[in-house]
């Protein structure tokens, strides 16, 4: 995992830990794919790392929706993830 993906996983970890400590039961989190080859089949760079970071804080991924967008940095896929607190 590269520097940027590490930083994104750290942000995910902090957001998940904060929401858990606040007693939240649902966490929605936007994950933006790092890869520029969005039309190619394959791994979505950094996505799994962020999901694992959130789930390690006591959450479980229950739903995910994807959308493609174009920003200054090029085409990217954004995933909106719904996590529920583990009981």
Backbone bond lengths (Angstrom), bond angles and torsions (degrees), N, CA, C in turn:
res aa  C-N    CA-C-N  psi(-1)  N-CA   C-N-CA  omega(-1)  CA-C   N-CA-C  phi
1 X - - - 1.453 - - 1.523 107.29 -
2 X 1.334 116.76 132.21 1.448 121.69 -178.90 1.514 113.36 -82.32
3 X 1.322 114.81 177.40 1.460 121.95 -177.44 1.525 112.08 -56.75
4 X 1.339 116.88 -47.42 1.465 119.58 -177.77 1.525 110.88 -66.13
5 X 1.331 117.41 -42.21 1.463 119.55 178.89 1.521 111.19 -66.18
6 X 1.329 118.13 -35.06 1.467 120.84 174.55 1.522 110.49 -62.18
7 X 1.323 116.20 -43.60 1.464 120.42 -179.57 1.537 110.39 -64.05
8 X 1.327 116.64 -40.71 1.470 119.89 178.80 1.526 110.75 -65.61
9 X 1.328 117.59 -40.40 1.464 120.95 177.80 1.520 110.29 -65.14
10 X 1.330 117.85 -35.89 1.468 121.13 177.31 1.535 111.14 -64.97
11 X 1.327 116.88 -40.98 1.467 121.15 177.68 1.526 109.42 -63.54
12 X 1.333 116.86 -43.61 1.464 121.38 178.82 1.528 111.04 -61.73
13 X 1.330 116.32 -43.11 1.460 121.29 179.30 1.523 110.64 -60.15
14 X 1.332 116.93 -46.84 1.462 120.62 -178.12 1.528 111.17 -65.23
15 X 1.321 116.80 -44.62 1.471 119.87 -179.96 1.526 110.92 -61.92
16 X 1.330 116.35 -42.29 1.467 120.55 -179.40 1.525 111.46 -67.72
17 X 1.324 116.97 -42.52 1.460 120.91 179.84 1.530 110.69 -64.94
18 X 1.331 116.80 -42.73 1.469 120.63 179.00 1.525 111.66 -62.05
19 X 1.340 116.18 -45.90 1.467 120.28 -179.72 1.528 110.88 -63.60
20 X 1.322 116.62 -38.67 1.469 120.98 179.52 1.525 109.97 -65.21
21 X 1.333 117.20 -44.69 1.464 121.59 -179.93 1.524 111.96 -65.39
22 X 1.329 116.68 -29.03 1.462 121.14 177.94 1.523 112.15 -77.96
23 X 1.327 117.14 -5.12 1.453 121.30 179.20 1.518 114.01 82.42
24 X 1.331 117.22 14.58 1.466 120.54 179.21 1.516 109.55 -64.67
25 X 1.315 117.19 150.55 1.466 122.04 178.85 1.522 111.91 -108.49
26 X 1.330 116.91 -17.03 1.459 122.02 178.97 1.530 108.09 -131.43
27 X 1.318 114.79 138.25 1.470 121.55 177.03 1.520 107.43 -129.66
28 X 1.317 117.37 123.78 1.466 120.70 171.81 1.516 107.44 -106.94
29 X 1.326 114.97 136.52 1.461 119.63 -174.14 1.518 108.93 -142.64
30 X 1.334 116.33 132.74 1.465 121.49 178.24 1.526 108.68 -96.07
31 X 1.327 114.96 126.21 1.452 121.63 177.73 1.522 107.55 -116.16
32 X 1.328 117.06 125.95 1.458 121.29 178.46 1.517 108.41 -106.29
33 X 1.314 115.50 125.16 1.460 122.31 -178.84 1.524 110.22 -62.41
34 X 1.327 116.00 140.68 1.460 121.10 -179.33 1.522 112.99 -84.44
35 X 1.313 118.31 -22.96 1.464 121.91 -174.38 1.515 111.93 -70.94
36 X 1.322 115.90 143.93 1.462 120.40 176.07 1.522 111.26 -92.21
37 X 1.324 117.76 -10.85 1.465 121.72 -180.00 1.526 109.17 -93.74
38 X 1.331 116.57 61.92 1.457 121.67 -172.56 1.525 113.19 -66.51
39 X 1.301 118.47 -18.92 1.462 120.12 -178.83 1.529 112.20 -92.90
40 X 1.304 117.33 -4.53 1.461 121.22 -179.46 1.531 110.43 -89.00
41 X 1.308 116.35 144.78 1.457 121.00 174.48 1.517 108.16 -76.25
42 X 1.311 117.14 136.84 1.457 120.20 178.75 1.510 112.10 153.85
43 X 1.307 114.33 -167.97 1.463 120.87 -178.95 1.516 111.30 -65.37
44 X 1.315 115.24 142.60 1.456 121.39 173.81 1.524 106.25 -96.40
45 X 1.307 115.48 100.65 1.453 122.31 -171.91 1.520 112.33 -54.96
46 X 1.331 115.45 125.22 1.455 122.18 175.48 1.514 115.66 84.84
47 X 1.322 118.21 -16.95 1.458 121.10 -176.06 1.528 110.97 -66.30
48 X 1.321 116.75 -50.49 1.465 120.67 -179.87 1.518 112.16 -60.00
49 X 1.339 116.12 -37.47 1.464 120.06 179.25 1.525 111.38 -61.90
50 X 1.328 116.27 -40.94 1.460 119.66 -179.68 1.526 111.56 -71.52
51 X 1.327 117.24 -39.23 1.462 119.95 177.22 1.520 110.29 -63.38
52 X 1.331 116.84 -44.66 1.467 120.32 178.34 1.526 111.44 -62.30
53 X 1.336 116.91 -38.47 1.467 120.43 179.48 1.525 111.10 -63.05
54 X 1.327 116.59 -40.60 1.463 120.60 179.64 1.521 110.26 -70.21
55 X 1.325 116.80 -45.71 1.467 119.42 -179.04 1.530 111.79 -63.84
56 X 1.311 117.98 -28.74 1.469 121.33 177.76 1.529 112.01 -67.11
57 X 1.328 116.67 -15.79 1.470 121.02 179.65 1.521 112.82 -94.41
58 X 1.354 117.25 8.41 1.456 119.71 175.90 1.516 114.64 104.80
59 X 1.322 117.70 15.50 1.460 122.57 -179.10 1.517 109.80 -110.93
60 X 1.354 115.50 160.45 1.459 121.70 177.00 1.526 108.25 -131.94
61 X 1.335 116.96 126.10 1.458 121.21 178.68 1.521 109.49 -68.14
62 X 1.330 117.16 123.15 1.462 120.06 -178.86 1.523 113.16 -113.64
63 X 1.334 117.93 -30.40 1.466 121.37 179.94 1.516 109.66 -145.38
64 X 1.348 115.06 151.80 1.452 120.11 177.40 1.529 108.36 -147.30
65 X 1.324 116.23 138.84 1.458 122.23 174.41 1.519 107.63 -127.92
66 X 1.325 116.62 145.89 1.458 121.02 -177.79 1.522 110.66 -119.10
67 X 1.325 114.61 147.77 1.459 121.08 174.96 1.522 107.79 -145.83
68 X 1.316 116.62 143.72 1.455 120.35 176.25 1.514 108.91 -101.93
69 X 1.320 114.90 144.50 1.445 119.48 179.10 1.510 110.79 -147.21
70 X 1.306 115.69 165.58 1.460 120.43 178.75 1.520 107.65 -122.25
71 X 1.310 114.98 122.58 1.457 121.40 178.67 1.526 108.17 -121.16
72 X 1.301 116.76 -173.63 1.465 120.05 178.54 1.523 112.29 -58.45
73 X 1.327 115.71 -28.94 1.464 119.72 -177.63 1.531 112.74 -87.66
74 X 1.313 119.23 0.45 1.452 121.84 178.32 1.512 112.57 109.61
75 X 1.323 116.08 -173.95 1.458 121.58 -179.61 1.518 110.61 -69.06
76 X 1.306 115.68 135.66 1.461 121.41 178.10 1.523 108.60 -144.28
77 X 1.311 115.43 154.85 1.455 121.00 173.04 1.515 108.12 -102.53
78 X 1.323 116.36 128.70 1.457 121.82 176.22 1.517 107.95 -105.75
79 X 1.313 116.19 133.76 1.455 122.33 177.82 1.523 108.06 -112.45
80 X 1.312 115.57 126.08 1.459 120.60 174.12 1.531 105.79 -99.13
81 X 1.325 115.63 115.81 1.465 121.33 -173.57 1.517 110.16 -111.06
82 X 1.312 115.27 134.07 1.458 122.25 175.66 1.529 107.98 -107.07
83 X 1.315 114.98 118.87 1.462 121.42 177.61 1.513 108.55 -111.03
84 X 1.298 116.04 144.74 1.468 122.38 173.16 1.515 108.57 -115.09
85 X 1.295 113.93 144.81 1.455 120.87 -179.81 1.545 109.70 -66.63
86 X 1.316 116.37 133.88 1.460 120.27 175.79 1.520 108.66 -72.97
87 X 1.305 116.02 143.07 1.466 120.52 179.12 1.508 111.26 -95.72
